[in-house]
């Protein structure tokens, strides 16, 4: 009987030792529950978005860059007060003090003003669209040409097909005197995909995916992005 009792007591003790570590793993609450987040948009005084703007946290020496629509996200910040610096090429940088709440997302939009005119320099014109296009082209990961509405407006182009023929590496096919189909780097027009605001435009040809570029008015487009290589955010059959 004593042997049986000893075996039962040892079995009970080993069960307690096995269960205890499992309970210890589930007791503590995750530290991420108290972290806060900051999100918003970066724009200029005309409410135009600023893609590629820098949002830098000076206290942590880290930051993010706004996306193509001007949105940014600062995730997983400890609750407290931080000093942020928002900057963009051609605009006055802004430094603010921001309080991050606990376990909440704070929405904060930033408005940047145009840069101060230098002494002794006469400004005869402002090309806001071209400045944004150059900034976007610099931030792109692949080989990309960005054309702004300011540049398109310099020429009497009635549609996007006529505007594309002025970009290096692009050839257009004419149909009844109109620049209808675009070719990139000498490839067939059937291998070129066209998207508007990220959505692919279907072709009216039926048996091909050639997009009639002469149907898109030039004054409807804010920027033209010509990607000469496929990047990770594109479809597998994109060009």
N, C-alpha and C positions, 0 to 999 in steps of 0.2 A: 504493500500500500504506500509506503514512503516513496518508493521509486516512482509510482504513478503520480503522486502529488508533486514530486520534483519535476517530472516531465511537464505536467500541466502548468506549473508556475513558470518554468523556462519558456514554454510556448506563449504564455500570456505576456511575459516580459518582452519577447522578440516582436510580438504584434504591436505593442506600444511603441517600441523603438522604430518600427517600420512606418507607422502611421504619423508619428510626430514630425518627421521631415516634410511629409506631404502637406500637413497642416501649416507648417512654417512657410512653405512656398506660396500658399494662397492667402495668408493673412495680410501682408503689407499691401497698401494701395499704391498704384503706379504714380510716380512723381509727375508724369506728363499731365495729370488731371488739373494741375494748378497753373499750367503755362497759358500765356495769352498769345493772340495773333493780331497782326495789323494788316489791313488790305485797303486798296483804294485805287485811284487813277491819277495820272499826271497829265495836266493840260496847260495850254497857254491862256493868255487873257482873252482870246477869241473862242475859247472852249474847244480848240482843236487838240486832239490827243498827241502826246509826245512819245513815240515808241523809242526804246533804247535809252530812256532817262535813267540816271543813277540815283538810287536811294541807299545812302550809306549811313550805318550806325557808328558814330565816332567812338562811343563807349566800348563797343565790342570789336571794332575794326573789321567789320564785315558788312555786306550789303547785297542788294539785288538790282536787277535791271528790269524796267517795265517792258511788257510784251508789245506786239504789233498794234494792239488796241489801247495801249497806255496803261494797262492794269499792272499792279504789282502785288506781291504777297510776302510779308515778313512773318514766318511761322515760328512757333515754339520759343517764345521769349519769356523770360522770367518776369513776373509782375514788378513794375517799378517805373522809374523815369529815365528816358533815354534822350540823347541829342542826335537828331537826324539831319543830314545834309542832302538836299535834292539838287541835282545839277543836270544841265543839258547844254549841248553845243549851241552857242549863240544867245543863251538866256542867262539872266542873273541867277546865280545859285541862291538857294534859300536854306537857312538853318533854323530849325524849330526844336522845341522841347516837347516831347510826347510822353504821356503816361500810359503804360500798358496795363490793362485791367487783368484781374485774375480769372482764369478759365473762361475768357470771353474773347470775341473777335471785334476789334475796334476798326471802324471804317473812317479813313482819313484821305480826302482828295487834296492834291497840291496844284496850285496855280502859279506858273512861272512867268515873270515879266521879261520882255525883250532886253537884250544887253544894252548897257549904257554906251552912248556914242562917245568915241574917243576924241580927245581934244585935237583939233587941227585936221580932222577927217570929215569930209562932207559926204553924207549919205544921200545918194540920188535915187535909190530904189531899194526895195526889200523883196527878196525872193524866199518867202517862208516855205513854200512847197518844195523848192529845190534844196533848201537846207535840210529839210526833213528827209528828202530822198537820199541825199548823201549820207546822212546819219544811218538810215536803214540799210543802205548798201554796205556800209562799214561793219554793221553788226551781223550781217548775214554770214552763215557758216560756209555756204557753197559759192559757186561762181554766179553772181546775180547782178543784173543791171536794173536799176530803179529809175524810172522816169516820172517826174511830177507833172501836175497839170500846168504849172508855170512854163515848163519846157515845151509841152505839147502846144500851148497857146502861142508860141513864137511862130509857128508855121500854120499855113492854111489847110490843116488836115481835118477832113470832115468825119473820118472814122478811125478806129484803132488800127486797121490794116495799114493806112497811110502813115500813122505815127510809128508803127513797129519797123518800117523799112529804114528808119533813120538810126536804128540801133545796130551796133557792130555784131556780125555773126547771124543776122536775120535777113532772109530773102522772102519776098512775097510773090504769090502767083496772082496774076490779073485775070479777071473774067468780066468781059464787057466793059473794060476800062476801069474797073474797081479793084483795089487791092483786097482780094478775098481770103486767100489762105496764106498762113505763115509757115516758113521753113526755118528751122534752127540748125545752124552748122551744116547745111547741105543735106539734111535728112528729109525724108518725105513728109509732106504736110499731114499725112495720116498718122504719123508717129508723134505729133505734137498735141498735147492736151491743153485746154483753156479753161480756167476757173475764174469765177467772179465771187469775191468775198469768201473764197475757200470752197465754193460749190462748183462742180464741174458742169460745163455747158454741153448739152447733147448736140449732136450733129443732125442737120436736116437732110443730109445726103442719103441716109438709109443704109447703104452698104459700107460706108466708111465713117470715121469719126472726125472728118474735117469740119472745122467750125468756121462759119462765114463771119469773118472779122469785119466786113464792111457793113454788117447790120448793127454794130455797136458804135454809137456816136462818141466822138472824142470828148465832147463837153460833159459827158456823164461820168467820166473816169477821174478819180482823184490821183491815183498813182498806178503805174504799170510796172509789174515785176516780171522780169524775164530770167527764169532759172535755166541755166545751161547744163546743169547736172542734177541728178535726182538726190534728194535729201531724205532723211528718216521720216519726216512728217508728211511725205507725199505718198500717193497710192503706188502700188507696185508696178503699174504699167504707165506711170507718169513719165513725162519727158522734160 
